[in-house]
């Protein structure tokens, strides 16, 4: 399995929901999280997840589909 970095930026009320969705996604294991930061009035959260790329990409795509337009989630590296 490969470790991927996933970055979320958006309203603070969504931070826990995004982290939980990643942790609960099939084939994805949340292994660590940086301390959330306040960036330009939004929360920035970077987490490390382990899994196959397709599982991580599917989880990120599902989360992205539920976010408001002022929020983002993306795979930022390995």
C-alpha positions in Angstrom: 0.0 0.0 0.0 1.1 3.6 -0.7 0.8 6.6 1.6 -0.9 9.6 0.1 -1.2 13.2 1.4 -4.7 14.7 1.2 -5.3 18.4 1.7 -8.6 20.0 2.7 -9.3 23.7 2.8 -12.7 25.1 3.7 -15.1 26.0 6.5 -14.1 24.7 10.0 -17.5 23.0 10.4 -16.5 20.6 7.6 -13.1 19.5 8.9 -14.2 16.7 11.1 -16.7 15.4 8.4 -13.9 15.3 5.8 -11.5 13.5 8.1 -14.2 11.0 9.1 -15.2 10.4 5.5 -11.6 9.6 4.6 -11.2 7.3 7.6 -14.4 5.4 6.8 -13.8 5.1 3.1 -13.4 1.5 1.8 -9.7 0.6 1.2 -8.4 3.8 2.9 -6.8 4.1 6.3 -6.2 7.4 7.9 -2.8 7.2 9.5 -1.9 10.7 10.6 -3.1 14.3 10.6 -1.3 17.6 10.9 -2.7 20.2 13.2 -5.5 22.2 11.4 -4.4 25.7 10.5 -6.4 28.9 9.9 -5.5 30.1 6.4 -7.3 33.1 4.9 -10.3 32.6 7.1 -10.6 28.9 6.3 -9.3 25.8 7.9 -6.5 23.9 6.2 -6.0 20.3 7.1 -3.4 17.9 5.8 -3.7 14.2 6.5 -1.8 11.0 5.5 -3.8 8.1 4.3 -2.8 4.6 3.2 -4.4 2.6 0.4 -4.5 1.9 -3.3 -4.6 5.0 -5.4 -8.0 4.2 -6.9 -9.5 3.8 -3.4 -8.0 7.1 -2.2 -9.0 8.9 -5.4 -12.6 7.6 -5.1 -12.8 8.7 -1.5 -11.6 12.2 -2.4 -13.9 12.5 -5.4 -16.9 11.5 -3.2 -16.0 14.0 -0.5 -15.4 16.7 -3.2 -18.9 16.1 -4.6 -20.4 17.0 -1.2 -18.4 20.2 -0.6 -19.6 23.7 -1.0 -17.9 25.8 -3.7 -15.7 27.6 -1.2 -14.0 24.3 -0.1 -11.6 22.0 -1.7 -10.0 18.5 -1.1 -7.3 17.0 -3.2 -4.5 14.5 -3.2 -1.3 16.5 -2.8 1.4 13.8 -3.0 2.8 10.6 -1.7 
